[in-house]
């Protein structure tokens, strides 16, 4: 951040003291992989946030395999890092390795996903309310279609991951009191464009060439972008013949909205590292323990919210 005006003496001293706490610390970051544009942006922003704060970041790409993440965490522990950031690929199976980090007195911060482990095994978790994201998507669709019969197909995220579980739960919560809205097909697209397109193709074939589908709900934008291509190749118009609502807020989905090929997205900010590093700086400085969950904002965007402008504003963020 560029400081354009002179800081007061007290503010400058405070800034210097805070920076000194983080300066020279080493943090291990176990990232899921690069399955989506959003994930790539999270990685880019985490690296830039670390650099700005003088933190040495040890980065590990797990290629969407839990065993790789566990191995990376154990490597970080062996190196004696000062903290570990973990974006967990699935929710279960973390107890042992998190216990090892705790015994080594290395704080762990979860990024954008939760784990089914005791919360005394990690310092804090930074993320959005994933159930709420699904609810926002479902509420938008219910309002959009009104009393019309609407057969919905759903592209789920990675099986067993907290976003897939919670975004499905939230969406179902939102539509349960609307009997005209029915999820007729639901399958994992593993958060990738390629599999999102492939699964959508099967949905289209099974649903009268897509003519019996009212709407697509995708657990992330990348799967939605892949599905949009499949809908177009089937001779239908995404955004009108089939409504498209998804979650993340990546540039390509805003481009699709600007082109009339998608209808809505619920933003998930990729800057999870900023709040994580803030929490760690306070913890390193004087042992301040943050709340167990630091929530980021979720915002609905539709075709009425200048999607072309949003694309321009986001395209340089590393997506």
Backbone torsions as a table, in degrees:
resi	resn	phi	psi	omega
1	UNK	NA	132.9	179.5
2	UNK	-85.0	130.0	179.1
3	UNK	-97.7	109.2	-172.3
4	UNK	-91.7	-14.6	-179.9
5	UNK	-124.5	158.3	179.5
6	UNK	-69.1	134.1	176.8
7	UNK	-83.0	146.9	173.1
8	UNK	-64.7	157.2	-176.5
9	UNK	-56.9	-44.9	-178.0
10	UNK	-64.6	-43.7	-179.2
11	UNK	-64.7	-39.8	-179.7
12	UNK	-64.3	-43.0	178.5
13	UNK	-63.1	-39.9	179.4
14	UNK	-64.9	-42.6	179.5
15	UNK	-62.7	-42.4	-179.7
16	UNK	-63.8	-42.6	-179.2
17	UNK	-63.7	-43.3	-179.9
18	UNK	-63.5	-44.4	179.9
19	UNK	-62.2	-36.8	-178.1
20	UNK	-64.9	-30.7	-179.5
21	UNK	-64.2	-37.0	-176.7
22	UNK	-90.4	-22.4	-174.2
23	UNK	-57.0	125.3	175.3
24	UNK	84.5	-3.9	177.6
25	UNK	-71.1	150.8	177.8
26	UNK	-113.4	128.7	-178.7
27	UNK	-125.6	130.4	173.5
28	UNK	-89.0	138.2	-179.5
29	UNK	-125.3	109.3	175.3
30	UNK	-95.0	102.9	-179.0
31	UNK	-94.7	145.2	-179.5
32	UNK	-56.6	-49.3	-176.2
33	UNK	164.4	-141.7	178.5
34	UNK	-141.7	49.6	-173.5
35	UNK	-72.8	-14.2	-175.8
36	UNK	-149.0	164.3	175.5
37	UNK	-62.2	-36.8	178.9
38	UNK	-62.4	-42.7	-178.5
39	UNK	-63.6	-40.6	178.5
40	UNK	-62.5	-39.8	178.7
41	UNK	-66.2	-39.9	177.8
42	UNK	-60.1	-43.0	179.0
43	UNK	-62.6	-47.2	-179.5
44	UNK	-59.6	-45.8	-178.1
45	UNK	-69.4	-34.8	177.5
46	UNK	-64.4	-43.5	178.6
47	UNK	-64.3	-41.4	-178.7
48	UNK	-70.5	-37.4	177.2
49	UNK	-63.2	-41.3	178.5
50	UNK	-63.1	-44.0	-179.2
51	UNK	-63.0	-43.2	-179.6
52	UNK	-61.2	-31.2	-175.4
53	UNK	-96.3	3.0	179.9
54	UNK	72.6	25.1	179.4
55	UNK	-95.9	134.1	174.8
56	UNK	-84.4	118.1	-176.7
57	UNK	-102.8	122.0	172.7
58	UNK	-95.7	112.1	-171.4
59	UNK	-103.9	137.3	176.5
60	UNK	-134.5	123.5	177.1
61	UNK	-94.9	116.9	-174.2
62	UNK	-85.0	-5.6	-179.2
63	UNK	52.1	39.0	175.0
64	UNK	62.2	31.8	178.1
65	UNK	-123.6	124.8	-178.2
66	UNK	-62.5	-37.9	-178.6
67	UNK	-61.2	-32.4	176.4
68	UNK	-69.3	-36.6	178.4
69	UNK	-67.6	-41.9	179.1
70	UNK	-62.8	-41.8	178.1
71	UNK	-63.4	-40.0	179.6
72	UNK	-64.5	-43.3	180.0
73	UNK	-62.6	-42.1	178.7
74	UNK	-64.6	-35.0	175.8
75	UNK	-66.3	-41.9	177.5
76	UNK	-61.1	-41.6	179.2
77	UNK	-62.0	-44.3	180.0
78	UNK	-62.8	-33.7	178.8
79	UNK	-74.8	-16.4	-178.7
80	UNK	74.0	39.0	179.1
81	UNK	-63.2	164.5	-177.8
82	UNK	-86.1	-19.7	177.8
83	UNK	-166.2	163.1	178.8
84	UNK	-130.2	131.1	169.6
85	UNK	-99.9	133.3	-178.3
86	UNK	-132.6	120.6	168.8
87	UNK	-102.7	95.4	-169.1
88	UNK	-73.9	131.2	-177.0
89	UNK	-67.9	-35.8	175.4
90	UNK	-132.4	171.5	-173.6
91	UNK	-88.0	-24.6	-172.9
92	UNK	-107.8	164.2	172.2
93	UNK	90.3	20.3	-174.8
94	UNK	-107.1	-8.7	-170.5
95	UNK	-53.1	-50.0	-173.5
96	UNK	-63.4	-48.3	-175.8
97	UNK	-71.8	-33.6	176.0
98	UNK	-68.1	-34.9	175.5
99	UNK	-63.8	-38.4	178.4
100	UNK	-63.0	-41.6	178.1
101	UNK	-65.2	-40.7	179.5
102	UNK	-62.8	-43.2	-180.0
103	UNK	-65.6	-27.6	176.4
104	UNK	-84.7	0.8	179.9
105	UNK	59.9	39.6	176.8
106	UNK	-109.1	114.8	-180.0
107	UNK	-68.8	139.8	178.5
108	UNK	-114.1	132.9	175.7
109	UNK	-117.3	125.8	176.9
110	UNK	-83.7	138.7	178.7
111	UNK	-115.4	123.7	168.6
112	UNK	63.1	-8.4	177.0
113	UNK	-138.8	158.4	-178.8
114	UNK	-106.6	166.7	174.6
115	UNK	-127.2	153.4	177.2
116	UNK	-90.8	61.3	179.2
117	UNK	-130.2	161.4	176.6
118	UNK	-59.1	136.5	-175.9
119	UNK	-73.6	-2.4	173.7
120	UNK	-82.3	-0.9	179.1
121	UNK	-92.2	-5.4	176.3
122	UNK	-141.1	157.6	-175.4
123	UNK	-74.3	-49.9	180.0
124	UNK	-162.2	170.0	175.0
125	UNK	-128.8	133.0	178.2
126	UNK	-110.4	125.2	179.7
127	UNK	179.1	179.4	176.1
128	UNK	-91.0	171.8	171.6
129	UNK	-82.4	100.9	-172.5
130	UNK	-65.7	-35.5	176.5
131	UNK	-64.0	-42.6	179.4
132	UNK	-61.4	-38.9	177.7
133	UNK	-56.8	-47.5	178.7
134	UNK	-63.3	-37.4	178.4
135	UNK	-64.3	-42.3	179.3
136	UNK	-60.9	-43.4	179.0
137	UNK	-62.9	-44.9	-179.1
138	UNK	-67.3	-39.3	178.3
139	UNK	-64.5	-39.2	177.7
140	UNK	-61.6	-45.9	-177.4
141	UNK	-64.8	-43.3	180.0
142	UNK	-59.5	-42.0	178.8
143	UNK	-68.5	-38.4	-176.8
144	UNK	-65.8	-41.5	-174.6
145	UNK	-91.1	-17.2	179.3
146	UNK	62.0	-127.6	-178.1
147	UNK	-91.3	0.9	-178.2
148	UNK	-66.2	141.4	173.9
149	UNK	-65.4	130.7	-175.2
150	UNK	-137.4	111.7	176.4
151	UNK	-91.2	120.9	-172.1
152	UNK	-109.3	137.2	168.6
153	UNK	-109.0	145.3	-173.0
154	UNK	-125.0	127.2	172.1
155	UNK	-99.8	109.1	-178.4
156	UNK	-84.2	157.5	174.2
157	UNK	-77.7	-168.6	-178.4
158	UNK	-55.3	127.8	-178.4
159	UNK	-57.5	128.0	178.8
160	UNK	89.0	-6.2	178.5
161	UNK	-82.2	150.9	-178.2
162	UNK	-64.4	-36.1	176.6
163	UNK	-63.5	-39.8	179.7
164	UNK	-64.3	-44.2	-179.2
165	UNK	-65.6	-50.0	-171.8
166	UNK	-77.3	-37.2	179.1
167	UNK	-68.0	-32.1	174.6
168	UNK	-68.2	-45.9	179.2
169	UNK	-58.7	-47.0	-178.6
170	UNK	-62.3	-44.1	-179.7
171	UNK	-63.2	-44.5	179.8
172	UNK	-64.4	-36.7	175.9
173	UNK	-59.6	-40.6	-174.9
174	UNK	-71.3	-30.4	-175.0
175	UNK	-102.4	-3.0	-172.5
176	UNK	-63.5	-26.8	179.1
177	UNK	-93.4	13.2	178.5
178	UNK	-121.9	87.2	-174.9
179	UNK	-62.6	-15.5	177.7
180	UNK	-78.8	-12.0	177.9
181	UNK	-102.3	120.6	-176.0
182	UNK	-134.5	128.6	172.3
183	UNK	-81.8	112.8	-175.2
184	UNK	-97.3	-24.1	177.7
185	UNK	-145.9	139.5	-178.6
186	UNK	-148.6	126.5	-177.5
187	UNK	-153.6	151.1	179.2
188	UNK	-71.5	139.0	170.3
189	UNK	-114.3	7.2	173.4
190	UNK	57.8	24.2	178.0
191	UNK	67.0	14.3	-177.4
192	UNK	-112.0	151.1	178.4
193	UNK	-64.4	-43.2	-175.4
194	UNK	-61.4	-47.5	-179.1
195	UNK	-74.4	-31.3	174.9
196	UNK	-59.8	-42.8	178.1
197	UNK	-65.6	-44.6	-177.8
198	UNK	-62.9	-46.1	-179.5
199	UNK	-67.7	-39.3	178.0
200	UNK	-62.4	-36.5	176.4
201	UNK	-59.1	-41.9	178.8
202	UNK	-67.8	-37.5	176.4
203	UNK	-61.3	-45.4	-178.7
204	UNK	-61.1	-44.5	-180.0
205	UNK	-63.0	-37.4	-177.0
206	UNK	-78.7	-17.5	-175.0
207	UNK	-116.4	55.5	173.3
208	UNK	56.5	45.3	-179.5
209	UNK	68.1	15.2	-179.2
210	UNK	97.7	-9.4	-177.2
211	UNK	-67.2	-21.7	179.8
212	UNK	-94.1	4.5	179.1
213	UNK	-98.6	126.6	177.1
214	UNK	-90.8	-39.8	-173.0
215	UNK	-151.6	151.9	172.3
216	UNK	-112.5	130.2	170.1
217	UNK	-114.3	118.5	180.0
218	UNK	-114.3	137.7	-177.9
219	UNK	-71.0	-12.8	168.6
220	UNK	-151.1	164.3	-174.9
221	UNK	-67.4	-35.1	-177.1
222	UNK	-62.9	-42.4	175.2
223	UNK	-62.3	-37.9	178.6
224	UNK	-63.1	-40.9	179.5
225	UNK	-62.9	-42.3	175.9
226	UNK	-63.0	-41.3	180.0
227	UNK	-65.7	-37.1	178.2
228	UNK	-58.7	-41.1	177.9
229	UNK	-62.9	-42.2	179.1
230	UNK	-63.6	-40.6	179.3
231	UNK	-62.9	-43.5	179.1
232	UNK	-63.5	-41.9	-179.9
233	UNK	-67.1	-22.4	177.1
234	UNK	-83.7	0.8	177.2
235	UNK	85.7	14.4	179.1
236	UNK	-109.4	166.0	-178.7
237	UNK	-105.6	105.7	175.4
238	UNK	-64.3	141.9	-178.5
239	UNK	95.9	-20.4	177.1
240	UNK	-129.6	-59.6	175.5
241	UNK	-64.1	-40.0	176.3
242	UNK	-130.3	118.6	176.6
243	UNK	-69.4	145.6	-178.0
244	UNK	-128.2	119.6	175.1
245	UNK	-130.7	136.4	-175.9
246	UNK	-149.9	-171.7	-173.2
247	UNK	-135.2	138.3	169.3
248	UNK	141.9	-50.2	-177.4
249	UNK	84.1	44.6	179.6
250	UNK	-87.5	156.2	-175.8
251	UNK	-55.1	-43.2	-176.2
252	UNK	-64.6	-28.3	176.7
253	UNK	-73.2	-37.0	174.9
254	UNK	-64.8	-36.7	175.8
255	UNK	-63.2	-42.1	177.5
256	UNK	-62.2	-39.9	177.6
257	UNK	-64.9	-40.9	178.8
258	UNK	-61.8	-30.6	179.1
259	UNK	-87.3	1.3	-179.9
260	UNK	78.7	14.2	-174.7
261	UNK	-101.9	-1.8	173.5
262	UNK	-143.6	159.7	-171.5
263	UNK	-114.8	-34.9	-175.8
264	UNK	-160.5	149.5	172.7
265	UNK	-141.8	147.5	175.7
266	UNK	-104.1	117.1	-174.0
267	UNK	-69.7	135.5	167.2
268	UNK	-119.7	113.3	-177.5
269	UNK	-64.5	136.4	176.3
270	UNK	-82.1	-5.4	-179.5
271	UNK	-87.5	73.3	173.9
272	UNK	-85.1	-24.3	-173.7
273	UNK	-69.7	-34.8	-179.1
274	UNK	-56.3	-57.0	176.9
275	UNK	-61.9	-32.8	179.1
276	UNK	-65.3	-46.4	180.0
277	UNK	-68.3	-33.3	175.6
278	UNK	-61.9	-44.7	-179.9
279	UNK	-64.1	-40.9	179.5
280	UNK	-67.1	-39.0	179.7
281	UNK	-60.2	-43.6	179.1
282	UNK	-66.9	-37.6	180.0
283	UNK	-67.1	-43.5	178.7
284	UNK	-66.4	-35.6	-174.9
285	UNK	-67.6	-52.6	-174.1
286	UNK	-144.3	16.7	177.2
287	UNK	80.7	12.8	178.5
288	UNK	-60.6	123.5	-178.9
289	UNK	-94.9	122.3	-178.4
290	UNK	-76.4	168.0	171.4
291	UNK	-61.0	156.8	-176.2
292	UNK	-70.1	-17.4	177.7
293	UNK	-139.3	123.4	176.4
294	UNK	-107.8	110.0	-171.4
295	UNK	-91.3	134.1	173.9
296	UNK	-96.2	167.7	-175.0
297	UNK	-81.7	143.7	172.1
298	UNK	-117.7	127.9	-176.2
299	UNK	-132.1	136.9	177.9
300	UNK	-85.5	132.5	172.9
301	UNK	-121.7	138.6	177.1
302	UNK	-126.7	-175.3	179.3
303	UNK	-64.1	-16.2	-179.6
304	UNK	-84.7	-2.9	-173.0
305	UNK	-106.6	40.9	176.3
306	UNK	51.1	58.8	-178.4
307	UNK	-61.0	-31.7	177.8
308	UNK	-64.2	-41.1	177.4
309	UNK	-67.4	-39.2	177.6
310	UNK	-63.8	-37.5	176.4
311	UNK	-59.7	-47.1	-179.1
312	UNK	-62.5	-38.0	-177.7
313	UNK	-71.8	-23.4	-172.9
314	UNK	-105.8	-16.8	-168.6
315	UNK	-64.6	-20.6	-179.6
316	UNK	-96.1	10.6	-174.5
317	UNK	-91.4	7.1	175.8
318	UNK	97.1	7.9	179.0
319	UNK	-63.9	NA	NA
